[in-house]
Amino acid sequence: MSEAAARKQWTLPVRNRHLLLTRGRRRAMPPVKTLRVLGLQRGMSFLDIGCGPGYFSVPACRVVGKNGRVFACDISPVMIRELKTSAKERGYGNLTAKRNQGSRIPFPDACADFALIAFVLHGVSDVQPMLAESRRAMRKGAAIALIDWHKKPMDMGPPLEARFEPEELVNELRDAGFRKARWWDFDGNTYFVAAQAP
Ligand SMILES: C[S@@+](CC[C@H](N)C(=O)[O-])C[C@H]1O[C@@H](n2cnc3c(N)ncnc32)[C@H](O)[C@@H]1O
């Protein structure tokens, strides 16, 4: 907690949400391919925490298909509204998107086979309540993936003081009771951390 207290969290201003849906981002981290590499499959139930306008949630609707489900939440009502519009325009009927208050995830216990927290944790003061809530909403053995920026100077992403070293997130997952936590580099700027719900 002393580390968390020393960290200065930072969240992308809502007015800059267009930066989450750029072509450059799609080229650098194609969402469907990324979700599949992380283990999302047809028929699964996907939980996207801090979903933003749907960079991952919208393609996830297609990946899981009509027998799968996508649960998405965000503290920003603007993000939720845009995500719903985007899914509706594409004719996806398998999305449930809700605003969350604080770290509480507005979905039932054990509803998810796969949970994603992408580029969110650097904006959260204490990650343990969010990880505990994720665990509650996940089935036994379900996968969780975190994606975030490396803690090194670069001309994009959040301020350095807000970022986590990947090993810190591995330890946070272990502290929250997740198993088999491990991380790997994605492209030199970003990394993935994966683990399993007990
Ligand atoms: C940089 S955006 C990433 C959005 C999306 N995950 C993506 O990769 O495109 C961070 C998002 O996290 C949301 N957020 C920040 N704190 C949150 C919290 N405690 N619970 C849920 N969402 C949160 C913000 O509103 C914002 O939409």
Ligand as a Chemical Component Dictionary entry (heavy atoms), coordinates in Angstrom:
data_LIG
# 
_chem_comp.id                   LIG 
_chem_comp.type                 NON-POLYMER 
_chem_comp.pdbx_formal_charge   0 
_chem_comp.three_letter_code    LIG 
# 
loop_
_chem_comp_atom.comp_id 
_chem_comp_atom.atom_id 
_chem_comp_atom.alt_atom_id 
_chem_comp_atom.type_symbol 
_chem_comp_atom.charge 
_chem_comp_atom.model_Cartn_x 
_chem_comp_atom.model_Cartn_y 
_chem_comp_atom.model_Cartn_z 
_chem_comp_atom.pdbx_ordinal 
LIG C1  C1  C 0  -7.362  4.684  -20.945 1  
LIG S1  S1  S 1  -9.059  4.242  -20.843 2  
LIG C2  C2  C 0  -9.007  2.552  -21.449 3  
LIG C3  C3  C 0  -10.337 2.088  -21.965 4  
LIG C4  C4  C 0  -10.342 0.673  -22.541 5  
LIG N1  N1  N 0  -10.046 -0.322 -21.551 6  
LIG C5  C5  C 0  -9.381  0.569  -23.706 7  
LIG O1  O1  O 0  -8.363  -0.113 -23.586 8  
LIG O2  O2  O -1 -9.652  1.217  -24.720 9  
LIG C6  C6  C 0  -9.339  4.003  -19.109 10 
LIG C7  C7  C 0  -10.799 3.822  -18.782 11 
LIG O3  O3  O 0  -10.908 3.397  -17.416 12 
LIG C8  C8  C 0  -12.037 4.009  -16.857 13 
LIG N2  N2  N 0  -11.889 3.939  -15.397 14 
LIG C9  C9  C 0  -11.023 4.601  -14.600 15 
LIG N3  N3  N 0  -11.188 4.234  -13.317 16 
LIG C10 C10 C 0  -12.169 3.290  -13.301 17 
LIG C11 C11 C 0  -12.814 2.533  -12.274 18 
LIG N4  N4  N 0  -12.493 2.653  -10.997 19 
LIG N5  N5  N 0  -13.778 1.666  -12.642 20 
LIG C12 C12 C 0  -14.135 1.541  -13.945 21 
LIG N6  N6  N 0  -13.589 2.255  -14.940 22 
LIG C13 C13 C 0  -12.616 3.111  -14.627 23 
LIG C14 C14 C 0  -12.023 5.403  -17.445 24 
LIG O4  O4  O 0  -13.280 6.043  -17.365 25 
LIG C15 C15 C 0  -11.624 5.093  -18.896 26 
LIG O5  O5  O 0  -12.734 4.840  -19.714 27 
# 
loop_
_chem_comp_bond.comp_id 
_chem_comp_bond.atom_id_1 
_chem_comp_bond.atom_id_2 
_chem_comp_bond.value_order 
_chem_comp_bond.pdbx_ordinal 
LIG C1  S1  SING 1  
LIG S1  C2  SING 2  
LIG S1  C6  SING 3  
LIG C2  C3  SING 4  
LIG C3  C4  SING 5  
LIG C4  N1  SING 6  
LIG C4  C5  SING 7  
LIG C5  O1  DOUB 8  
LIG C5  O2  SING 9  
LIG C6  C7  SING 10 
LIG C7  O3  SING 11 
LIG C7  C15 SING 12 
LIG O3  C8  SING 13 
LIG C8  N2  SING 14 
LIG C8  C14 SING 15 
LIG N2  C9  SING 16 
LIG N2  C13 SING 17 
LIG C9  N3  DOUB 18 
LIG N3  C10 SING 19 
LIG C10 C11 SING 20 
LIG C10 C13 DOUB 21 
LIG C11 N4  SING 22 
LIG C11 N5  DOUB 23 
LIG N5  C12 SING 24 
LIG C12 N6  DOUB 25 
LIG N6  C13 SING 26 
LIG C14 O4  SING 27 
LIG C14 C15 SING 28 
LIG C15 O5  SING 29 
# 
